[in-house]
Amino acid sequence: MPAPRLFKPVPAAVDRSLFKVAILISLALHLLLLASAGGLIPPITPPAWPHSTLQVTVLKTPPSAKPARADMLAQHDSQGSASPSGDNSTPAAPARTSPQASLRAANTAPDSQQDTATPVRDNRQQARLGAAAVGVSWAAYVEDWRRRVERIGNRHYPPEARARGLYGSLELVVTLRDTGELMNVRIARSSGSPLLDQAAIDIVRLGAPYPPFPARLAQEYSSLEVVRKWSFTTAHRLDGS
């Protein structure tokens, strides 16, 4: 029996076209580089690849105040140290002030050496006219004031006093300012009837404000206190005479 024959694969034919193309490309690139180095053609530069940049500014001393608009990254909330060791105890440099700002501050700052305005003290006295004494200088003013109170009192006579037939006399202390303003009114001697006492006070208040003092008297007196007797008569009239 003959021995079996071994199968031997036939090797495929090698395609040398790709190898030739690679050699040609390599030779072309070398020729271009040599021509560029020899100045025969413009130099070949690699394409510029896009890239991003970051601008950082290092501040040696922290700013005196945060800028209204941060133009650089390091100006926003920067509190750097002045010393390389990181010690923040070194005080920051004082901010520079322009001459115009200094001039404005000097004009607006209060001057402690200037004299401040002090209120003028009123050295005028208070005139006081008793029930039985009326100064000659005050005679016309007090008489006009009395008539005014009487007119108001008779116009606003307390109806309850008229209905109940109440009458009596009392003494009032009335204080007037030089402008005619009523400063105070109080009972010095009661009539014995709370209704009549309160009616007399209300009548004086209804007449306020009164005419101001005459100019000559206002220069000397700041207020006037009148102590006067008033009577609610049986004829249902108010009498201050």
Buried (B, 14 or more C-beta within 10 A) or exposed (E): EEEEEEEEEEEEEEEEEEEEEEEEEEEEEEEEEEEBEEEEEEEEEEEEEEEEEEEEEEBEEBBEEEEEEEEEEBBEEBEEBBEEEEEEEEEEEEEEEEEEEEEEEEEEEEEEEEEEEEEEEEEBEEBBBEBEEBBEBBEEBBEEBBEBBBEBBEEBBBEEBEEEEBBBBBBBBBBBBBEBEBEEBEBEBBBEBEBBBEBBBBBBEEBBEBEBBBEEBBEEBBBBBBBBBBBBEEEBEBBBE
